[in-house]
């Protein structure tokens, strides 16, 4: 029986773990301790930090694994690259993992390969942060370069907010520097992809539903995302250039873009599948199980990415504008063929956080429709029929 190691045991990784089990593999889950649902699904659990590369390599070698993967998180990518380098299993290289998990190295690589991206500077102290307002055009984005998701990112419109942003970013980074880049005014959207055997297998643009706090946090997605043909071509070109810049291969791709003046700007490229139901949307839209293909790629078992269907679909997280204890959950939705999933991460009596980042979610909704407008309408109807009381 083949052994596969999955890094992370949270909500995003649980479907990947379950799929690997359903495929008949022995699943080893490695994650720091916590109330994570993926632990109960695994054959074996190691309570370790997924960013501790040496420990991950040690356990991978001890278990003599056949493959390693993750989904929905950037922080484990470097460890995957290190295991690939040390054990020779399928996956992205360690060099690529470093480039794609450090925003400073990523931006430098983008500039070297002519990828269209925002202007930026490297910052080590408050004085340099203030000086960024002289060399760049505000609004500016303060970004931790080693963060995952939307942590350690703050939008700053004027110098009076520099100290606040500086403290937030330094709290969310383990490094002694971060970057500041220009905020590009435009339409945010994303794309999911997969590169295997040096070939991009598909490119799925998706619309983003964004929650705006200190920065924009995706809370939902929709496909298809229609773009003019010339913009679509520019998107594919920028993605190909990004893949070359970061030397990506044998991995999923989570790409964030801004469209301004009909030009695609690359914000970030992650060497893993996106979170917020994106693997589910890929599976629904194209008609193949994306989690299965991630696992097959990790085990070098000839993954397939056939575009069998183009089923419009959408998803959205359930979130709260306040923190407290859940006192009631009412789902007033009757079963319907267009409702793919309604799930809750918490029960009555559990405490939840006010939504700030993706991990503050309460649950999720996934729907489909005959077209994207019908899918979005169904999503709104389903959401309006869910009521969560918080004390």
FENVENGI-V514414 format. One record per residue. RES is the residue in one letter. D_FIRST is the distance of its C-alpha to the first C-alpha in Angstrom with 2 decimals. Layout:
BEGIN
res->RES d_first->D_FIRST
res->RES d_first->D_FIRST
END
This chain:
BEGIN
res->X d_first->0.00
res->X d_first->3.80
res->X d_first->6.50
res->X d_first->9.74
res->X d_first->13.09
res->X d_first->15.83
res->X d_first->19.37
res->X d_first->21.69
res->X d_first->21.62
res->X d_first->24.76
res->X d_first->25.81
res->X d_first->24.91
res->X d_first->21.30
res->X d_first->20.63
res->X d_first->20.18
res->X d_first->17.67
res->X d_first->15.63
res->X d_first->16.09
res->X d_first->15.16
res->X d_first->11.77
res->X d_first->11.22
res->X d_first->12.84
res->X d_first->10.62
res->X d_first->7.67
res->X d_first->6.09
res->X d_first->6.56
res->X d_first->10.13
res->X d_first->12.55
res->X d_first->16.10
res->X d_first->18.97
res->X d_first->22.53
res->X d_first->25.89
res->X d_first->26.94
res->X d_first->28.42
res->X d_first->28.47
res->X d_first->25.59
res->X d_first->23.87
res->X d_first->20.42
res->X d_first->20.05
res->X d_first->19.90
res->X d_first->17.05
res->X d_first->14.58
res->X d_first->12.23
res->X d_first->14.07
res->X d_first->17.34
res->X d_first->19.43
res->X d_first->23.06
res->X d_first->24.10
res->X d_first->26.10
res->X d_first->24.14
res->X d_first->27.12
res->X d_first->26.85
res->X d_first->25.32
res->X d_first->25.46
res->X d_first->23.71
res->X d_first->20.91
res->X d_first->20.49
res->X d_first->20.70
res->X d_first->17.91
res->X d_first->15.65
res->X d_first->16.43
res->X d_first->16.08
res->X d_first->12.53
res->X d_first->11.72
res->X d_first->10.42
res->X d_first->9.60
res->X d_first->12.10
res->X d_first->14.82
res->X d_first->17.21
res->X d_first->19.85
res->X d_first->22.50
res->X d_first->26.09
res->X d_first->26.95
res->X d_first->28.48
res->X d_first->28.36
res->X d_first->24.71
res->X d_first->25.04
res->X d_first->26.40
res->X d_first->23.58
res->X d_first->21.08
res->X d_first->23.42
res->X d_first->23.63
res->X d_first->19.88
res->X d_first->19.85
res->X d_first->22.85
res->X d_first->21.72
res->X d_first->18.11
res->X d_first->18.58
res->X d_first->15.87
res->X d_first->17.06
res->X d_first->19.72
res->X d_first->23.39
res->X d_first->25.26
res->X d_first->26.68
res->X d_first->30.15
res->X d_first->29.42
res->X d_first->27.92
res->X d_first->31.16
res->X d_first->33.36
res->X d_first->31.80
res->X d_first->31.66
res->X d_first->35.23
res->X d_first->37.95
res->X d_first->40.50
res->X d_first->38.48
res->X d_first->37.50
res->X d_first->41.15
res->X d_first->42.27
res->X d_first->39.77
res->X d_first->40.99
res->X d_first->44.55
res->X d_first->43.78
res->X d_first->42.26
res->X d_first->44.88
res->X d_first->42.76
res->X d_first->45.17
res->X d_first->44.80
res->X d_first->47.09
res->X d_first->49.33
res->X d_first->48.22
res->X d_first->49.21
res->X d_first->47.55
res->X d_first->49.04
res->X d_first->49.17
res->X d_first->52.02
res->X d_first->54.22
res->X d_first->56.93
res->X d_first->54.61
res->X d_first->53.33
res->X d_first->56.95
res->X d_first->57.64
res->X d_first->54.87
res->X d_first->57.30
res->X d_first->59.65
res->X d_first->57.23
res->X d_first->55.18
res->X d_first->56.26
res->X d_first->55.42
res->X d_first->53.63
res->X d_first->51.04
res->X d_first->47.42
res->X d_first->46.59
res->X d_first->42.88
res->X d_first->40.67
res->X d_first->38.70
res->X d_first->35.58
res->X d_first->35.38
res->X d_first->32.88
res->X d_first->33.90
res->X d_first->37.66
res->X d_first->38.14
res->X d_first->40.84
res->X d_first->42.61
res->X d_first->46.26
res->X d_first->48.75
res->X d_first->52.20
res->X d_first->55.36
res->X d_first->58.01
res->X d_first->58.47
res->X d_first->59.22
res->X d_first->55.52
res->X d_first->54.32
res->X d_first->54.28
res->X d_first->52.25
res->X d_first->49.68
res->X d_first->49.59
res->X d_first->48.82
res->X d_first->46.07
res->X d_first->44.27
res->X d_first->44.70
res->X d_first->43.24
res->X d_first->40.05
res->X d_first->39.49
res->X d_first->38.50
res->X d_first->40.48
res->X d_first->44.24
res->X d_first->44.79
res->X d_first->44.02
res->X d_first->45.18
res->X d_first->47.82
res->X d_first->47.84
res->X d_first->50.16
res->X d_first->49.33
res->X d_first->49.43
res->X d_first->51.20
res->X d_first->49.45
res->X d_first->46.82
res->X d_first->43.38
res->X d_first->40.41
res->X d_first->36.89
res->X d_first->34.31
res->X d_first->30.55
res->X d_first->28.99
res->X d_first->26.00
res->X d_first->26.30
res->X d_first->23.73
res->X d_first->24.51
res->X d_first->27.94
res->X d_first->28.82
res->X d_first->29.62
res->X d_first->27.85
res->X d_first->30.10
res->X d_first->32.66
res->X d_first->33.24
res->X d_first->36.39
res->X d_first->36.75
res->X d_first->39.68
res->X d_first->39.56
res->X d_first->41.15
res->X d_first->42.20
res->X d_first->43.42
res->X d_first->46.02
res->X d_first->46.48
res->X d_first->46.70
res->X d_first->44.78
res->X d_first->43.21
res->X d_first->39.91
res->X d_first->38.03
res->X d_first->37.75
res->X d_first->37.02
res->X d_first->36.40
res->X d_first->37.34
res->X d_first->36.67
res->X d_first->38.18
res->X d_first->40.34
res->X d_first->43.15
res->X d_first->44.60
res->X d_first->47.40
res->X d_first->46.26
res->X d_first->47.59
res->X d_first->45.87
res->X d_first->42.55
res->X d_first->43.03
res->X d_first->43.89
res->X d_first->40.78
res->X d_first->38.52
res->X d_first->40.52
res->X d_first->40.29
res->X d_first->36.53
res->X d_first->36.16
res->X d_first->38.45
res->X d_first->36.45
res->X d_first->33.19
res->X d_first->35.08
res->X d_first->36.69
res->X d_first->33.49
res->X d_first->31.54
res->X d_first->28.78
res->X d_first->25.85
res->X d_first->22.27
res->X d_first->22.97
res->X d_first->24.51
res->X d_first->28.24
res->X d_first->30.42
res->X d_first->34.04
res->X d_first->37.26
res->X d_first->40.54
res->X d_first->44.24
res->X d_first->46.46
res->X d_first->50.03
res->X d_first->52.80
res->X d_first->50.26
res->X d_first->48.39
res->X d_first->44.78
res->X d_first->44.32
res->X d_first->40.92
res->X d_first->40.55
res->X d_first->37.00
res->X d_first->33.72
res->X d_first->30.47
res->X d_first->27.27
res->X d_first->25.20
res->X d_first->25.54
res->X d_first->28.56
res->X d_first->28.84
res->X d_first->31.19
res->X d_first->29.25
res->X d_first->29.15
res->X d_first->25.56
res->X d_first->26.64
res->X d_first->29.82
res->X d_first->28.08
res->X d_first->25.91
res->X d_first->29.08
res->X d_first->31.33
res->X d_first->29.33
res->X d_first->27.39
res->X d_first->23.81
res->X d_first->21.24
res->X d_first->21.64
res->X d_first->18.94
res->X d_first->16.43
res->X d_first->18.04
res->X d_first->17.92
res->X d_first->14.14
res->X d_first->13.95
res->X d_first->16.55
res->X d_first->14.83
res->X d_first->11.82
res->X d_first->14.55
res->X d_first->13.65
res->X d_first->17.34
res->X d_first->18.39
res->X d_first->21.40
res->X d_first->24.43
res->X d_first->26.84
res->X d_first->29.93
res->X d_first->29.99
res->X d_first->32.35
res->X d_first->34.57
res->X d_first->34.75
res->X d_first->36.98
res->X d_first->35.56
res->X d_first->36.26
res->X d_first->35.14
res->X d_first->36.86
res->X d_first->36.19
res->X d_first->38.22
res->X d_first->40.14
res->X d_first->43.11
res->X d_first->46.27
res->X d_first->46.71
res->X d_first->44.82
res->X d_first->45.06
res->X d_first->43.74
res->X d_first->42.52
res->X d_first->44.97
res->X d_first->44.10
res->X d_first->41.63
res->X d_first->42.95
res->X d_first->41.05
res->X d_first->43.76
res->X d_first->41.71
res->X d_first->41.44
res->X d_first->38.28
res->X d_first->38.62
res->X d_first->36.54
res->X d_first->37.12
res->X d_first->35.77
res->X d_first->32.05
res->X d_first->31.53
res->X d_first->33.68
res->X d_first->31.92
res->X d_first->33.31
res->X d_first->31.77
res->X d_first->34.45
res->X d_first->36.30
res->X d_first->39.97
res->X d_first->40.98
res->X d_first->38.59
res->X d_first->40.22
res->X d_first->39.66
res->X d_first->40.88
res->X d_first->43.32
res->X d_first->41.41
res->X d_first->41.44
res->X d_first->37.94
res->X d_first->34.93
res->X d_first->33.37
res->X d_first->36.57
res->X d_first->35.58
res->X d_first->36.01
res->X d_first->33.93
res->X d_first->33.60
res->X d_first->34.85
res->X d_first->33.41
res->X d_first->35.60
res->X d_first->36.28
res->X d_first->39.52
res->X d_first->41.24
res->X d_first->42.20
res->X d_first->41.76
res->X d_first->45.03
res->X d_first->44.01
res->X d_first->40.66
res->X d_first->42.53
res->X d_first->45.09
res->X d_first->42.46
res->X d_first->40.85
res->X d_first->44.26
res->X d_first->44.98
res->X d_first->41.75
res->X d_first->42.32
res->X d_first->45.91
res->X d_first->44.85
res->X d_first->42.77
res->X d_first->44.78
res->X d_first->43.56
res->X d_first->46.17
res->X d_first->46.10
res->X d_first->48.45
END
